[in-house]
Amino acid sequence: MTTAGPSPDVRPTGVLPRRVLAGYSLGSLVTGAFGTVPGLLLLPYLTDTLGIAAGMAGLLVLLPKAWDVLVNPLAGRISDRRGDRRPFLLGAGLTLGVLFAAIFAGPIRSGAGAGAYVAIAFLTAATAYAFFQVPYVAMPAELTDGYDERTRLMTWRVAVLALAILISGALAPLVVDQTGGGIPGHRWSGVFVGALIVVGTLGVYFGTRKAKIHAAGESEPDLRAQLRVVVANRPFRALLLCWVIQAVGIGTMLAGVQYFADHVIGADSGATFLFAAFVGPALLVMPLWSRVGARFGKPASLIAASLLFAVGALALLAAPALPAAPIYLIVALIGCGYAGQQVFAMAMLPDCIAYDTERTGRRQAGVFTGVWTAGETLGLALGPGIYALVLQVFGYVSSSTGEAAPQDDTARLGVLLGFTLVPAALVGGAVLLLRAYRDISR
């Protein structure tokens, strides 16, 4: 694996207008909100409001997301055939906004029936999300053919993604608390996040309406043929495996935020402060990561960012003995690593797609991103499942009162390990897979 930047024969390319950069990046309000809030609120909602056992709650969160592993490649194939991906963004995004609010609007207030409703509503919303996410992630490879310009586009996107995570992840638990908690509070939070999704949908649809699309003219004849091409792309395989395993780690940490705030920090609105600490500094370091990537190359920079995340997560093992302020500082360090990890992985993806288009002359971005987002979705779904399993093994006690039940020392240890050691091992260890990645230049 090499970590140098693009070779001297990289073809010059036009600079994307700021209106396109800004317009495209607004779609991250959708992906950031849906990628963050279910992982943050859904597991605690099931265990501490609906009274579902931790192991069963983890399964209810996992299954709808696992369904997307099948749906995402199909969404990619369909959007490839259509050509213009923007109508998918509009239709799927507006539908998702309504369906997200419906997740927390069930008529049954506790027990198995309530859990079944959440699972079905979540599955429906996840299907709509697939038809937004896949075309959205496919667009960078078609908006520009420039190696460095893709990094610039991803820097804008991840900056808005960080802002979306901050707004949705920090404010969604706060909305729950400020509107009565329990079922009513979660319903208002669902409406809030659904409205945020609608805003992002309209922003990306209208913001990219004048963008020039650089797309290959022909696609593979069928989905099976396209998937064979995806499997044959060695750099993409290496990057995908790393991305999926890291998504599992991030999903595990995300699922543990509320539990960590309740049982380790013990502060009011602790989840909101954790998210502010996680995302706020990430916004500030985004330009720095862009310069690091230009200097050392994307693969090396991805490794550095991932290790920064892992070191920070391991440092949080000392959290029970620390006051709140140092904990938030460590979380800020983790957020800086997360920001770089997102920038470079998502900037390397369109490089892999463009590399394939250069070789084949075929338009296959949708299938590549369908497989990519299916892997990410599976990883983010496995994360809460793993965290729920850890809680179950360590004896976490569920509640149907809307308040977390008191936990013994063993359960609190499970809360801590699931939030620190497990994500550190997954995010840090996954970089070993990048040995099979070859930096791609155009």
MOPEGI-V967009 format. One record per residue. RES is the residue in three letters. SS is DSSP state (helix for helix, strand for strand, loop for the rest). NEAR is the number of other ideal C-beta (glycine too) atoms within 10 Angstrom. Layout:
# MOPEGI-V967009
res->RES ss->SS near->NEAR
res->RES ss->SS near->NEAR
This chain:
# MOPEGI-V967009
res->MET ss->loop near->14
res->THR ss->loop near->13
res->THR ss->loop near->15
res->ALA ss->loop near->12
res->GLY ss->loop near->17
res->PRO ss->loop near->18
res->SER ss->loop near->12
res->PRO ss->loop near->5
res->ASP ss->loop near->7
res->VAL ss->loop near->13
res->ARG ss->loop near->10
res->PRO ss->loop near->6
res->THR ss->loop near->15
res->GLY ss->loop near->11
res->VAL ss->loop near->12
res->LEU ss->loop near->20
res->PRO ss->loop near->12
res->ARG ss->helix near->9
res->ARG ss->helix near->13
res->VAL ss->helix near->20
res->LEU ss->helix near->23
res->ALA ss->helix near->15
res->GLY ss->helix near->20
res->TYR ss->helix near->24
res->SER ss->helix near->25
res->LEU ss->loop near->22
res->GLY ss->loop near->28
res->SER ss->helix near->25
res->LEU ss->helix near->26
res->VAL ss->helix near->28
res->THR ss->helix near->25
res->GLY ss->helix near->26
res->ALA ss->helix near->28
res->PHE ss->helix near->29
res->GLY ss->helix near->25
res->THR ss->helix near->26
res->VAL ss->helix near->26
res->PRO ss->helix near->29
res->GLY ss->helix near->25
res->LEU ss->helix near->25
res->LEU ss->helix near->27
res->LEU ss->helix near->22
res->LEU ss->helix near->28
res->PRO ss->helix near->24
res->TYR ss->helix near->27
res->LEU ss->helix near->25
res->THR ss->helix near->28
res->ASP ss->helix near->26
res->THR ss->loop near->26
res->LEU ss->loop near->27
res->GLY ss->loop near->20
res->ILE ss->loop near->25
res->ALA ss->loop near->17
res->ALA ss->helix near->26
res->GLY ss->helix near->17
res->MET ss->helix near->16
res->ALA ss->helix near->29
res->GLY ss->helix near->27
res->LEU ss->helix near->18
res->LEU ss->helix near->24
res->VAL ss->helix near->29
res->LEU ss->helix near->20
res->LEU ss->helix near->15
res->PRO ss->helix near->23
res->LYS ss->helix near->26
res->ALA ss->helix near->18
res->TRP ss->helix near->19
res->ASP ss->helix near->24
res->VAL ss->helix near->18
res->LEU ss->helix near->11
res->VAL ss->helix near->21
res->ASN ss->helix near->30
res->PRO ss->helix near->25
res->LEU ss->helix near->17
res->ALA ss->helix near->27
res->GLY ss->helix near->32
res->ARG ss->helix near->21
res->ILE ss->helix near->16
res->SER ss->helix near->26
res->ASP ss->helix near->26
res->ARG ss->helix near->10
res->ARG ss->helix near->13
res->GLY ss->loop near->13
res->ASP ss->loop near->11
res->ARG ss->loop near->22
res->ARG ss->helix near->19
res->PRO ss->helix near->13
res->PHE ss->helix near->23
res->LEU ss->helix near->26
res->LEU ss->helix near->15
res->GLY ss->helix near->15
res->ALA ss->helix near->24
res->GLY ss->helix near->29
res->LEU ss->helix near->18
res->THR ss->helix near->19
res->LEU ss->helix near->28
res->GLY ss->helix near->25
res->VAL ss->helix near->13
res->LEU ss->helix near->22
res->PHE ss->helix near->30
res->ALA ss->helix near->21
res->ALA ss->helix near->18
res->ILE ss->helix near->28
res->PHE ss->loop near->24
res->ALA ss->loop near->14
res->GLY ss->loop near->19
res->PRO ss->loop near->7
res->ILE ss->loop near->13
res->ARG ss->loop near->13
res->SER ss->loop near->14
res->GLY ss->helix near->12
res->ALA ss->helix near->12
res->GLY ss->helix near->13
res->ALA ss->helix near->21
res->GLY ss->helix near->21
res->ALA ss->helix near->13
res->TYR ss->helix near->17
res->VAL ss->helix near->25
res->ALA ss->helix near->20
res->ILE ss->helix near->15
res->ALA ss->helix near->20
res->PHE ss->helix near->22
res->LEU ss->helix near->19
res->THR ss->helix near->18
res->ALA ss->helix near->24
res->ALA ss->helix near->25
res->THR ss->helix near->20
res->ALA ss->helix near->22
res->TYR ss->helix near->29
res->ALA ss->helix near->27
res->PHE ss->helix near->23
res->PHE ss->helix near->29
res->GLN ss->helix near->32
res->VAL ss->helix near->33
res->PRO ss->helix near->28
res->TYR ss->helix near->28
res->VAL ss->helix near->27
res->ALA ss->helix near->30
res->MET ss->loop near->26
res->PRO ss->helix near->24
res->ALA ss->helix near->27
res->GLU ss->helix near->22
res->LEU ss->helix near->22
res->THR ss->loop near->25
res->ASP ss->loop near->19
res->GLY ss->loop near->22
res->TYR ss->helix near->22
res->ASP ss->helix near->19
res->GLU ss->helix near->19
res->ARG ss->helix near->26
res->THR ss->helix near->23
res->ARG ss->helix near->17
res->LEU ss->helix near->23
res->MET ss->helix near->28
res->THR ss->helix near->20
res->TRP ss->helix near->21
res->ARG ss->helix near->26
res->VAL ss->helix near->29
res->ALA ss->helix near->20
res->VAL ss->helix near->23
res->LEU ss->helix near->27
res->ALA ss->helix near->26
res->LEU ss->helix near->18
res->ALA ss->helix near->26
res->ILE ss->helix near->30
res->LEU ss->helix near->20
res->ILE ss->helix near->19
res->SER ss->helix near->27
res->GLY ss->helix near->27
res->ALA ss->helix near->22
res->LEU ss->helix near->19
res->ALA ss->helix near->26
res->PRO ss->helix near->27
res->LEU ss->helix near->17
res->VAL ss->helix near->20
res->VAL ss->helix near->30
res->ASP ss->helix near->14
res->GLN ss->helix near->13
res->THR ss->loop near->16
res->GLY ss->loop near->13
res->GLY ss->loop near->15
res->GLY ss->helix near->18
res->ILE ss->helix near->18
res->PRO ss->helix near->13
res->GLY ss->helix near->22
res->HIS ss->helix near->27
res->ARG ss->helix near->20
res->TRP ss->helix near->17
res->SER ss->helix near->25
res->GLY ss->helix near->24
res->VAL ss->helix near->17
res->PHE ss->helix near->21
res->VAL ss->helix near->27
res->GLY ss->helix near->23
res->ALA ss->helix near->14
res->LEU ss->helix near->23
res->ILE ss->helix near->31
res->VAL ss->helix near->18
res->VAL ss->helix near->14
res->GLY ss->helix near->28
res->THR ss->helix near->25
res->LEU ss->helix near->17
res->GLY ss->helix near->22
res->VAL ss->helix near->27
res->TYR ss->helix near->20
res->PHE ss->helix near->13
res->GLY ss->helix near->19
res->THR ss->loop near->24
res->ARG ss->loop near->11
res->LYS ss->loop near->10
res->ALA ss->loop near->19
res->LYS ss->loop near->11
res->ILE ss->loop near->13
res->HIS ss->loop near->15
res->ALA ss->loop near->19
res->ALA ss->loop near->18
res->GLY ss->loop near->8
res->GLU ss->strand near->11
res->SER ss->loop near->20
res->GLU ss->loop near->19
res->PRO ss->loop near->9
res->ASP ss->loop near->10
res->LEU ss->helix near->16
res->ARG ss->helix near->8
res->ALA ss->helix near->13
res->GLN ss->helix near->24
res->LEU ss->helix near->19
res->ARG ss->helix near->11
res->VAL ss->helix near->17
res->VAL ss->helix near->22
res->VAL ss->helix near->11
res->ALA ss->helix near->11
res->ASN ss->loop near->19
res->ARG ss->helix near->12
res->PRO ss->helix near->20
res->PHE ss->helix near->24
res->ARG ss->helix near->17
res->ALA ss->helix near->20
res->LEU ss->helix near->26
res->LEU ss->helix near->22
res->LEU ss->helix near->16
res->CYS ss->helix near->26
res->TRP ss->helix near->23
res->VAL ss->helix near->21
res->ILE ss->helix near->21
res->GLN ss->helix near->28
res->ALA ss->helix near->25
res->VAL ss->helix near->23
res->GLY ss->helix near->26
res->ILE ss->helix near->24
res->GLY ss->helix near->30
res->THR ss->helix near->32
res->MET ss->helix near->27
res->LEU ss->helix near->27
res->ALA ss->helix near->32
res->GLY ss->loop near->33
res->VAL ss->helix near->25
res->GLN ss->helix near->23
res->TYR ss->helix near->28
res->PHE ss->helix near->24
res->ALA ss->helix near->26
res->ASP ss->helix near->20
res->HIS ss->helix near->22
res->VAL ss->helix near->21
res->ILE ss->helix near->19
res->GLY ss->loop near->9
res->ALA ss->loop near->15
res->ASP ss->loop near->9
res->SER ss->loop near->15
res->GLY ss->helix near->21
res->ALA ss->helix near->25
res->THR ss->helix near->21
res->PHE ss->helix near->20
res->LEU ss->helix near->27
res->PHE ss->helix near->27
res->ALA ss->helix near->19
res->ALA ss->helix near->22
res->PHE ss->helix near->27
res->VAL ss->helix near->26
res->GLY ss->helix near->17
res->PRO ss->helix near->18
res->ALA ss->helix near->27
res->LEU ss->helix near->17
res->LEU ss->helix near->13
res->VAL ss->helix near->19
res->MET ss->helix near->20
res->PRO ss->helix near->11
res->LEU ss->helix near->12
res->TRP ss->helix near->26
res->SER ss->helix near->23
res->ARG ss->helix near->10
res->VAL ss->helix near->19
res->GLY ss->helix near->26
res->ALA ss->helix near->15
res->ARG ss->helix near->10
res->PHE ss->helix near->15
res->GLY ss->loop near->20
res->LYS ss->helix near->28
res->PRO ss->helix near->27
res->ALA ss->helix near->19
res->SER ss->helix near->25
res->LEU ss->helix near->28
res->ILE ss->helix near->22
res->ALA ss->helix near->19
res->ALA ss->helix near->26
res->SER ss->helix near->26
res->LEU ss->helix near->16
res->LEU ss->helix near->21
res->PHE ss->helix near->27
res->ALA ss->helix near->23
res->VAL ss->helix near->15
res->GLY ss->helix near->24
res->ALA ss->helix near->27
res->LEU ss->helix near->17
res->ALA ss->helix near->19
res->LEU ss->helix near->24
res->LEU ss->helix near->14
res->ALA ss->helix near->13
res->ALA ss->helix near->19
res->PRO ss->helix near->14
res->ALA ss->helix near->7
res->LEU ss->loop near->16
res->PRO ss->loop near->9
res->ALA ss->helix near->16
res->ALA ss->helix near->8
res->PRO ss->helix near->14
res->ILE ss->helix near->24
res->TYR ss->helix near->19
res->LEU ss->helix near->14
res->ILE ss->helix near->20
res->VAL ss->helix near->26
res->ALA ss->helix near->19
res->LEU ss->helix near->19
res->ILE ss->helix near->27
res->GLY ss->helix near->27
res->CYS ss->helix near->21
res->GLY ss->helix near->24
res->TYR ss->helix near->25
res->ALA ss->helix near->29
res->GLY ss->helix near->26
res->GLN ss->helix near->28
res->GLN ss->helix near->25
res->VAL ss->helix near->29
res->PHE ss->helix near->28
res->ALA ss->helix near->25
res->MET ss->helix near->21
res->ALA ss->helix near->26
res->MET ss->helix near->29
res->LEU ss->helix near->25
res->PRO ss->helix near->31
res->ASP ss->helix near->23
res->CYS ss->helix near->23
res->ILE ss->helix near->29
res->ALA ss->helix near->24
res->TYR ss->helix near->18
res->ASP ss->helix near->25
res->THR ss->helix near->22
res->GLU ss->helix near->12
res->ARG ss->helix near->11
res->THR ss->helix near->14
res->GLY ss->loop near->10
res->ARG ss->strand near->19
res->ARG ss->loop near->21
res->GLN ss->loop near->27
res->ALA ss->helix near->29
res->GLY ss->helix near->31
res->VAL ss->helix near->30
res->PHE ss->helix near->29
res->THR ss->helix near->29
res->GLY ss->helix near->32
res->VAL ss->helix near->22
res->TRP ss->helix near->28
res->THR ss->helix near->29
res->ALA ss->helix near->26
res->GLY ss->helix near->18
res->GLU ss->helix near->28
res->THR ss->helix near->26
res->LEU ss->helix near->21
res->GLY ss->helix near->22
res->LEU ss->helix near->25
res->ALA ss->helix near->26
res->LEU ss->helix near->23
res->GLY ss->helix near->30
res->PRO ss->helix near->29
res->GLY ss->helix near->24
res->ILE ss->helix near->22
res->TYR ss->helix near->29
res->ALA ss->helix near->29
res->LEU ss->helix near->17
res->VAL ss->helix near->25
res->LEU ss->helix near->27
res->GLN ss->helix near->18
res->VAL ss->helix near->15
res->PHE ss->loop near->20
res->GLY ss->loop near->13
res->TYR ss->loop near->26
res->VAL ss->loop near->15
res->SER ss->loop near->21
res->SER ss->loop near->15
res->SER ss->loop near->17
res->THR ss->loop near->12
res->GLY ss->loop near->18
res->GLU ss->loop near->12
res->ALA ss->loop near->19
res->ALA ss->loop near->15
res->PRO ss->loop near->10
res->GLN ss->loop near->19
res->ASP ss->loop near->11
res->ASP ss->helix near->9
res->THR ss->helix near->11
res->ALA ss->helix near->20
res->ARG ss->helix near->19
res->LEU ss->helix near->17
res->GLY ss->helix near->24
res->VAL ss->helix near->23
res->LEU ss->helix near->22
res->LEU ss->helix near->16
res->GLY ss->helix near->27
res->PHE ss->helix near->28
res->THR ss->loop near->25
res->LEU ss->helix near->16
res->VAL ss->helix near->20
res->PRO ss->helix near->30
res->ALA ss->helix near->24
res->ALA ss->helix near->16
res->LEU ss->helix near->26
res->VAL ss->helix near->30
res->GLY ss->helix near->21
res->GLY ss->helix near->15
res->ALA ss->helix near->23
res->VAL ss->helix near->21
res->LEU ss->helix near->11
res->LEU ss->helix near->18
res->LEU ss->helix near->23
res->ARG ss->helix near->9
res->ALA ss->helix near->14
res->TYR ss->loop near->24
res->ARG ss->loop near->13
res->ASP ss->loop near->20
res->ILE ss->loop near->24
res->SER ss->loop near->19
res->ARG ss->loop near->19
